[in-house]
């Protein structure tokens, strides 16, 4: 196994997908990323970004994927019903989603993929689909996956994927109570790459406190405290234009040089 991690962002928009010239640089698709860790292929969330690139272009000759879902809100599941590998009889996908409100992973997915909201259920998939609850820690092959609960209405899961001495922390849909959430900072301490929710400005947050998302300024402070080598801020507000994000990014880099705003299509090798 090679101790390397390669990641490609496919969707970094929060809440709903958007389109138009003013969203072209950062993209308008909702949450999804492809991640190769050693010999294992992962998909982080299944928003509309899942449909923007053929999976084989990033994982050539792959039929087995592990999908880590943070939670079952619609913007993180929109791409799943039309993900072509699930309809491939040679395909195999292990889907992890934490049991919440008494609903298993499959039951939560079928809140969306079932009549009357969708014409088929998950039993229409032709591939081998295995649903799993999320444990505090588990392994996928030789890759270590650690988890913690996020602060988000209805619950969400934060993942840390570790391969050798490299690690990625995926922390979308996270509303920390202050600039120093000790449990999270310890969980993310020293990670190679941190993908961190930063949907709101401080002014906006006054109107949306409790919606389950962080602010740009708070996420910068958290990045500094947990010592991430590199941070990409994600889950951009659907109304945020490219010009606004570029302005916010420039200001953020003056505070912490290792921060950027995630762009759909961006690829990182650790």
C-alpha positions in Angstrom: 0.0 0.0 0.0 1.2 3.5 -0.9 1.0 5.9 2.0 -0.4 8.7 -0.1 -3.8 10.5 -0.2 -5.1 12.2 -3.3 -8.3 14.2 -3.2 -10.5 15.9 -5.8 -13.3 18.3 -4.8 -16.4 18.0 -6.9 -18.9 20.0 -5.0 -18.3 22.7 -2.3 -21.6 24.5 -2.3 -24.0 24.3 0.7 -27.8 24.0 0.9 -28.8 23.9 -2.7 -26.9 23.7 -6.1 -26.6 26.9 -8.1 -25.5 27.8 -11.6 -24.4 30.8 -13.6 -21.4 32.8 -14.6 -21.0 34.3 -11.1 -20.5 30.8 -9.6 -18.2 29.3 -12.3 -14.8 29.6 -10.5 -15.8 27.9 -7.2 -18.6 25.8 -8.7 -22.3 25.4 -7.9 -22.6 21.7 -7.0 -23.3 20.5 -3.5 -21.0 18.5 -1.2 -18.9 15.7 -2.7 -15.2 14.8 -3.0 -13.3 11.8 -4.4 -10.5 10.6 -2.2 -7.9 7.9 -2.9 -6.1 6.7 0.3 -3.5 4.1 -0.4 -5.3 1.3 -2.2 -8.8 2.4 -1.2 -11.3 4.6 -3.1 -13.6 6.9 -1.0 -16.4 9.2 -1.8 -17.1 11.9 0.8 -20.8 12.8 0.7 -23.1 12.4 -2.3 -24.3 15.8 -3.3 -24.8 17.0 -6.9 -21.0 17.1 -7.2 -21.1 13.3 -7.4 -22.6 13.7 -11.0 -20.1 16.3 -12.3 -17.3 13.8 -13.2 -17.3 10.2 -14.3 -16.0 8.2 -11.4 -13.6 6.3 -13.6 -11.7 9.4 -14.5 -10.4 9.6 -10.9 -10.5 5.9 -10.0 -9.6 4.1 -13.2 -10.6 0.4 -13.3 -12.4 0.7 -10.0 -15.6 -1.1 -9.2 -15.5 -0.9 -5.4 -16.0 2.3 -3.5 -16.5 3.3 0.1 -18.9 6.2 0.6 -18.7 8.2 3.8 -21.9 10.2 4.3 -21.8 13.0 6.9 -25.6 13.0 7.3 -28.8 12.5 5.3 -29.8 16.1 4.5 -30.9 16.4 0.9 -28.0 18.6 -0.3 -25.6 15.8 0.7 -27.6 13.0 -1.0 -28.9 14.6 -4.2 -26.5 12.8 -6.4 -26.9 9.3 -5.0 -30.1 8.2 -6.9 -28.4 8.8 -10.3 -24.9 7.6 -9.5 -24.3 5.2 -12.4 -21.9 2.7 -10.6 -24.7 1.7 -8.3 -26.6 0.4 -11.3 -23.6 -1.6 -12.6 -23.9 -5.3 -11.8 -20.1 -5.5 -11.3 -20.1 -2.5 -8.9 -19.7 -2.7 -5.1 -20.3 0.2 -2.7 -20.0 0.2 1.1 -22.1 3.2 2.4 -21.5 4.5 5.9 -24.1 6.7 7.6 -24.7 6.9 11.3 -28.0 5.6 12.7 -30.0 8.6 13.8 -33.5 9.0 15.2 -33.9 5.2 15.2 -33.3 5.1 11.4 -30.6 2.9 10.0 -28.4 4.1 7.1 -30.6 2.4 4.5 -33.8 3.8 6.1 -32.4 7.3 6.1 -31.3 7.1 2.4 -34.8 5.8 1.6 -36.4 8.9 3.0 -35.3 10.4 -0.3 -34.9 7.4 -2.6 -38.4 6.0 -2.4 -41.9 7.0 -3.5 -43.4 9.6 -3.5 -40.1 11.6 -3.7 -38.4 9.2 -6.1 -39.8 6.5 -8.4 -37.5 3.6 -7.1 -36.0 2.3 -3.9 -32.4 1.2 -3.2 -33.3 -2.3 -4.2 -33.3 -1.1 -7.8 -29.6 -0.7 -7.7 -27.9 -3.6 -9.6 -24.6 -3.4 -7.8 -23.7 -4.9 -4.5 -24.6 -2.2 -1.9 -23.8 -2.6 1.7 -25.1 -0.2 4.3 -23.1 0.3 7.6 -23.6 2.2 10.8 -20.8 4.6 11.7 -18.6 3.5 14.6 -16.1 5.8 16.5 -13.3 4.1 14.6 -13.1 1.5 11.9 -10.8 0.4 9.1 -11.3 0.2 5.4 -8.5 -2.1 4.2 -5.4 -0.6 5.7 -6.9 2.9 6.0 -8.0 4.1 9.4 -11.2 6.1 9.7 -12.0 8.0 13.0 -15.2 9.8 13.6 -16.8 12.3 15.9 -20.3 13.8 16.2 -20.7 17.2 14.7 -22.9 20.0 16.0 -25.7 20.2 13.5 -29.5 19.9 13.6 -30.4 16.3 13.3 -26.8 15.3 13.7 -23.8 14.9 11.4 -20.5 13.0 11.4 -17.0 14.4 11.1 -14.5 12.0 9.5 -10.7 11.7 9.8 -9.2 9.4 7.1 -5.6 8.4 7.8 -3.2 6.6 5.6 0.4 6.3 6.9 1.4 9.7 8.2 -1.1 11.6 6.1 -4.7 12.4 7.2 -7.7 14.3 5.9 -10.4 15.7 8.2 -13.8 16.3 6.6 -15.9 18.6 8.8 -18.8 19.9 6.9 -22.1 21.0 8.5 -20.4 21.9 11.8 -21.5 24.8 14.1 -18.9 25.1 16.9 -20.0 27.0 19.9 -16.8 29.1 20.1 -13.4 29.7 18.5 -11.8 26.9 20.5 -13.9 23.7 20.4 -11.5 21.5 22.4 -12.9 18.1 21.3 -12.7 19.0 17.6 -9.3 20.7 17.8 -7.9 17.6 19.4 -9.6 15.3 16.9 -8.2 17.4 13.9 -4.8 18.1 15.6 -2.0 18.1 13.0 -4.0 16.8 10.1 -2.5 17.1 6.6 -5.6 18.6 5.2 -8.7 20.0 6.9 -12.0 20.5 4.9 -14.0 22.8 7.2 -17.4 24.3 7.0 -17.4 28.1 6.8 -20.8 29.1 5.3 -21.5 32.4 7.0 -20.0 35.8 7.7 -20.2 37.1 11.2 -23.0 39.4 10.3 -25.0 36.7 8.6 -24.6 34.4 11.6 -26.6 36.7 13.8 -29.7 35.7 11.7 -28.9 32.0 11.3 -27.5 30.9 14.6 -28.6 27.3 15.2 -28.8 26.4 11.5 -25.7 24.2 11.9 -22.9 26.0 10.1 -19.7 27.9 11.1 -18.5 31.3 10.1 -15.4 32.2 8.1 -13.8 34.0 11.0 -14.5 31.1 13.5 -13.1 28.5 11.1 -9.9 30.5 10.6 -9.5 30.6 14.4 -10.1 26.9 14.7 -7.6 26.1 11.9 -5.0 28.0 13.8 -5.7 26.2 17.0 -5.7 22.6 15.6 -2.6 23.2 13.6 -3.8 21.8 10.3 -1.1 21.9 7.7 -3.6 23.1 5.1 -7.2 24.1 5.2 -9.9 24.4 2.6 -13.0 26.2 3.7 -16.1 24.6 2.2 -19.9 24.5 2.1 -20.1 28.0 0.6 -23.4 29.8 0.9 -25.5 29.4 -2.3 -25.7 33.1 -2.7 -21.9 33.7 -2.5 -20.5 34.8 -5.8 -17.0 34.1 -7.1 -16.0 37.7 -6.5 -17.1 37.6 -2.9 -15.3 34.3 -2.2 -12.1 35.7 -3.8 -12.3 38.7 -1.5 -13.0 36.6 1.6 -10.1 34.3 0.6 -7.6 37.1 0.3 -8.6 38.4 3.7 -8.4 34.9 5.3 -4.9 34.3 3.9 -3.6 37.5 5.6 -4.7 35.9 8.9 -3.5 32.4 8.2 -1.5 31.6 5.0 -2.5 27.9 4.9 -6.2 28.7 4.2 -7.9 28.7 0.9 -11.6 28.5 -0.2 -12.4 25.1 -1.8 -13.0 25.1 -5.6 -14.9 22.4 -7.5 -12.4 20.6 -9.6 -9.5 21.3 -7.3 -7.1 18.3 -6.8 -4.7 17.9 -4.0 -2.0 15.2 -3.5 -0.6 14.7 0.1 
